[in-house]
Amino acid sequence: MDIFGLLLFYTFSFVSANEDERLPNKCEVCKFLSVELQDALEKTGRSKEVLEVGEVLDSGKRRRKIRYNTSETRLTEAIDNICERILQYSVHAERPGSLRYAKGASQTMTTLKNLVHKGVKVDLGLPYELWDEPSVEVTDMKKQCETMLERYEEVVEDWYFHHQDQRLESFLCQSHVLQASEQGGRLVTPSLVSLVLLVFRFRSITISAWRGE
């Protein structure tokens, strides 16, 4: 095993040893639940569709008409499988705080794939075809999202019908889910980020030197 392999091994060993500390906290889960739900609602907010609700009785009373964009149906459709959208996120270990989670490939994973394409053997302990599968962190965030949504469903409904002048993240997270000490999210350990970046910078220098660039 070359020096790069040793550095990579100890980096990921360090990460595994701190797995519990790396799982998303309530601040991060609530943030992305709010972001995804508000985004889903904004996509249907301009609909001019009108719904007819209620049953037609023998008395001949007409069904009541309501606008779709203020209806409970719109909220129900937005909430349905909303936590599945969390699985579209990746872990960006090089970023601080809640920026650690974002859609798209991380800088670290992109670097690893580039090394593989250059013929460098990289062993992450799982097959290459599974590298793009949701990570343990992201899967855990989805589970926490589902639990949080179930627990605070009435709060979300209250916001939807009475408080849409406020951002959902502020109303749900800051006012109901989080204690004051929990607000602001978790910071990623700077030393870990520095170590990861050091590994890949070292390898880049090594490859360039080997090729005589």
DOKE-811118 format. One record per residue (C-alpha): residue number from 0; residue in one letter; x, y negated, z negated. Coordinates in Angstrom, 2 decimals. Example, Ala and Ser with C-alpha at 12.3 -4.5 7.8 and 13.67 -1.06 7.14 Angstrom:
// DOKE-811118
> 0  A  12.30  4.50  -7.80 .
> 1  S  13.67  1.06  -7.14 .
This chain:
// DOKE-811118
> 0  M  0.00  0.00  0.00 .
> 1  D  1.48  -3.39  0.99 .
> 2  I  1.44  -6.55  -1.14 .
> 3  F  -1.76  -7.72  0.50 .
> 4  G  -3.44  -4.42  -0.38 .
> 5  L  -2.37  -4.76  -4.01 .
> 6  L  -3.65  -8.32  -4.21 .
> 7  L  -6.95  -7.33  -2.62 .
> 8  F  -7.27  -4.33  -4.95 .
> 9  Y  -6.72  -6.37  -8.11 .
> 10  T  -9.00  -9.14  -6.90 .
> 11  F  -11.95  -6.81  -6.36 .
> 12  S  -11.12  -4.88  -9.55 .
> 13  F  -11.35  -8.17  -11.44 .
> 14  V  -14.69  -8.87  -9.79 .
> 15  S  -16.08  -5.44  -10.70 .
> 16  A  -14.94  -5.81  -14.30 .
> 17  N  -17.00  -8.98  -14.57 .
> 18  E  -20.10  -7.66  -12.76 .
> 19  D  -22.54  -8.64  -15.53 .
> 20  E  -21.26  -12.22  -15.56 .
> 21  R  -21.71  -12.45  -11.79 .
> 22  L  -25.40  -11.56  -11.70 .
> 23  P  -27.69  -14.53  -10.96 .
> 24  N  -29.04  -16.42  -13.93 .
> 25  K  -32.55  -17.84  -14.37 .
> 26  C  -31.50  -21.24  -13.04 .
> 27  E  -30.32  -19.78  -9.75 .
> 28  V  -33.26  -17.40  -9.37 .
> 29  C  -35.78  -20.16  -10.02 .
> 30  K  -34.04  -22.51  -7.61 .
> 31  F  -34.19  -20.11  -4.66 .
> 32  L  -37.70  -18.91  -5.48 .
> 33  S  -38.78  -22.56  -5.37 .
> 34  V  -36.83  -23.32  -2.21 .
> 35  E  -38.29  -20.36  -0.32 .
> 36  L  -41.87  -20.89  -1.51 .
> 37  Q  -41.85  -24.61  -0.76 .
> 38  D  -40.36  -23.91  2.67 .
> 39  A  -43.07  -21.34  3.41 .
> 40  L  -45.78  -23.80  2.38 .
> 41  E  -44.31  -26.67  4.40 .
> 42  K  -44.49  -24.55  7.55 .
> 43  T  -48.29  -24.34  7.21 .
> 44  G  -48.92  -27.73  5.64 .
> 45  R  -50.01  -29.45  8.86 .
> 46  S  -52.53  -26.82  9.89 .
> 47  K  -55.94  -28.24  10.83 .
> 48  E  -57.65  -24.88  10.47 .
> 49  V  -60.92  -24.85  8.53 .
> 50  L  -62.00  -21.80  6.52 .
> 51  E  -65.52  -20.76  5.68 .
> 52  V  -65.83  -19.28  2.21 .
> 53  G  -68.67  -17.77  0.23 .
> 54  E  -71.38  -15.33  1.24 .
> 55  V  -74.45  -16.11  3.33 .
> 56  L  -77.40  -15.49  1.06 .
> 57  D  -80.93  -14.51  1.98 .
> 58  S  -81.92  -18.04  1.03 .
> 59  G  -80.18  -19.23  4.16 .
> 60  K  -77.53  -21.30  2.36 .
> 61  R  -74.58  -22.08  4.60 .
> 62  R  -71.04  -21.00  3.79 .
> 63  R  -68.79  -23.67  2.33 .
> 64  K  -66.02  -25.03  4.57 .
> 65  I  -62.59  -25.92  3.21 .
> 66  R  -59.36  -27.01  4.84 .
> 67  Y  -56.76  -24.27  5.13 .
> 68  N  -53.89  -26.49  3.99 .
> 69  T  -55.54  -27.05  0.59 .
> 70  S  -56.92  -23.53  0.19 .
> 71  E  -55.95  -20.74  -2.15 .
> 72  T  -55.57  -18.54  0.93 .
> 73  R  -52.60  -20.61  2.10 .
> 74  L  -50.86  -20.21  -1.27 .
> 75  T  -51.58  -16.47  -1.41 .
> 76  E  -50.15  -15.94  2.08 .
> 77  A  -47.03  -17.97  1.20 .
> 78  I  -46.42  -16.04  -2.02 .
> 79  D  -46.90  -12.64  -0.39 .
> 80  N  -43.45  -11.02  -0.07 .
> 81  I  -41.74  -14.38  -0.73 .
> 82  C  -39.03  -12.66  -2.78 .
> 83  E  -38.16  -10.47  0.22 .
> 84  R  -36.69  -13.60  1.76 .
> 85  I  -34.03  -13.60  -0.96 .
> 86  L  -32.48  -10.57  0.76 .
> 87  Q  -31.46  -12.87  3.63 .
> 88  Y  -28.91  -14.53  1.32 .
> 89  S  -25.24  -13.64  0.99 .
> 90  V  -22.74  -14.24  -1.79 .
> 91  H  -20.26  -17.01  -0.94 .
> 92  A  -17.72  -16.42  -3.69 .
> 93  E  -15.60  -19.35  -2.55 .
> 94  R  -18.35  -21.84  -3.48 .
> 95  P  -19.19  -23.20  -6.96 .
> 96  G  -22.46  -22.93  -8.88 .
> 97  S  -25.70  -22.06  -7.14 .
> 98  L  -24.02  -22.87  -3.79 .
> 99  R  -22.61  -19.37  -4.24 .
> 100  Y  -25.82  -18.09  -2.65 .
> 101  A  -26.68  -19.09  0.91 .
> 102  K  -27.93  -17.56  4.15 .
> 103  G  -25.31  -16.47  6.64 .
> 104  A  -21.98  -14.70  6.30 .
> 105  S  -19.61  -15.90  3.60 .
> 106  Q  -16.14  -17.22  4.34 .
> 107  T  -14.68  -14.26  2.44 .
> 108  M  -16.62  -11.65  4.43 .
> 109  T  -15.88  -13.40  7.72 .
> 110  T  -12.17  -13.32  6.87 .
> 111  L  -12.33  -9.62  6.00 .
> 112  K  -14.09  -8.78  9.27 .
> 113  N  -11.52  -10.76  11.24 .
> 114  L  -8.76  -8.76  9.56 .
> 115  V  -10.49  -5.50  10.52 .
> 116  H  -10.79  -6.69  14.12 .
> 117  K  -7.05  -7.41  14.09 .
> 118  G  -6.35  -3.84  13.07 .
> 119  V  -5.79  -4.43  9.36 .
> 120  K  -7.14  -1.66  7.12 .
> 121  V  -9.48  -3.15  4.52 .
> 122  D  -11.08  -0.85  1.96 .
> 123  L  -14.01  -2.30  -0.01 .
> 124  G  -15.20  1.06  -1.24 .
> 125  L  -18.10  1.29  1.23 .
> 126  P  -18.44  1.95  4.97 .
> 127  Y  -17.96  -0.99  7.33 .
> 128  E  -21.53  -0.67  8.67 .
> 129  L  -22.84  -1.40  5.16 .
> 130  W  -20.88  -4.62  4.68 .
> 131  D  -23.85  -6.72  5.79 .
> 132  E  -26.34  -5.00  3.49 .
> 133  P  -27.64  -7.12  0.55 .
> 134  S  -25.13  -7.17  -2.28 .
> 135  V  -25.80  -6.12  -5.87 .
> 136  E  -26.12  -9.80  -6.80 .
> 137  V  -28.66  -10.57  -4.10 .
> 138  T  -30.68  -7.44  -4.82 .
> 139  D  -30.74  -8.37  -8.49 .
> 140  M  -31.89  -11.89  -7.60 .
> 141  K  -34.80  -10.43  -5.62 .
> 142  K  -35.87  -8.32  -8.60 .
> 143  Q  -35.64  -11.29  -10.94 .
> 144  C  -37.59  -13.36  -8.42 .
> 145  E  -40.46  -10.86  -8.46 .
> 146  T  -40.52  -10.78  -12.26 .
> 147  M  -40.41  -14.57  -12.51 .
> 148  L  -43.15  -15.06  -9.94 .
> 149  E  -45.43  -12.63  -11.76 .
> 150  R  -44.79  -14.32  -15.11 .
> 151  Y  -45.26  -17.88  -13.86 .
> 152  E  -47.95  -17.33  -11.24 .
> 153  E  -50.40  -19.61  -13.06 .
> 154  V  -47.79  -22.36  -13.24 .
> 155  V  -47.25  -22.12  -9.48 .
> 156  E  -51.01  -22.31  -8.91 .
> 157  D  -51.26  -25.35  -11.19 .
> 158  W  -48.51  -27.06  -9.19 .
> 159  Y  -50.16  -26.17  -5.88 .
> 160  F  -53.58  -27.54  -6.77 .
> 161  H  -52.63  -30.48  -9.01 .
> 162  H  -48.96  -31.48  -8.85 .
> 163  Q  -47.67  -31.34  -5.29 .
> 164  D  -46.47  -34.92  -5.71 .
> 165  Q  -43.53  -33.26  -7.52 .
> 166  R  -40.96  -30.90  -6.06 .
> 167  L  -41.75  -27.31  -7.00 .
> 168  E  -38.22  -26.80  -8.27 .
> 169  S  -38.59  -29.63  -10.78 .
> 170  F  -42.09  -28.64  -11.89 .
> 171  L  -41.47  -24.91  -12.19 .
> 172  C  -37.83  -24.66  -13.21 .
> 173  Q  -37.14  -27.73  -15.29 .
> 174  S  -40.55  -28.04  -16.92 .
> 175  H  -41.46  -24.39  -17.51 .
> 176  V  -38.85  -21.71  -16.80 .
> 177  L  -35.62  -23.13  -18.18 .
> 178  Q  -34.56  -24.35  -21.57 .
> 179  A  -32.55  -27.58  -21.55 .
> 180  S  -29.31  -25.64  -22.12 .
> 181  E  -29.98  -23.44  -19.08 .
> 182  Q  -30.52  -26.21  -16.53 .
> 183  G  -27.84  -26.99  -13.97 .
> 184  G  -26.95  -23.43  -12.95 .
> 185  R  -23.81  -21.40  -13.56 .
> 186  L  -20.38  -22.32  -12.33 .
> 187  V  -18.16  -19.76  -10.70 .
> 188  T  -14.85  -19.19  -12.45 .
> 189  P  -12.34  -21.40  -10.55 .
> 190  S  -9.51  -18.95  -11.16 .
> 191  L  -11.41  -16.19  -9.32 .
> 192  V  -12.08  -18.40  -6.31 .
> 193  S  -8.45  -19.47  -6.24 .
> 194  L  -7.30  -15.86  -6.41 .
> 195  V  -9.54  -14.78  -3.52 .
> 196  L  -8.38  -17.67  -1.34 .
> 197  L  -4.75  -17.01  -2.27 .
> 198  V  -5.07  -13.40  -1.10 .
> 199  F  -6.32  -14.35  2.35 .
> 200  R  -3.88  -17.25  2.78 .
> 201  F  -1.04  -14.90  1.91 .
> 202  R  -2.23  -12.34  4.44 .
> 203  S  -2.59  -15.00  7.13 .
> 204  I  1.00  -16.09  6.54 .
> 205  T  2.16  -12.46  6.60 .
> 206  I  0.43  -11.69  9.91 .
> 207  S  1.81  -14.85  11.49 .
> 208  A  5.34  -14.06  10.33 .
> 209  W  5.08  -10.45  11.56 .
> 210  R  3.98  -11.68  14.99 .
> 211  G  6.67  -14.34  15.06 .
> 212  E  4.15  -17.19  15.38 .
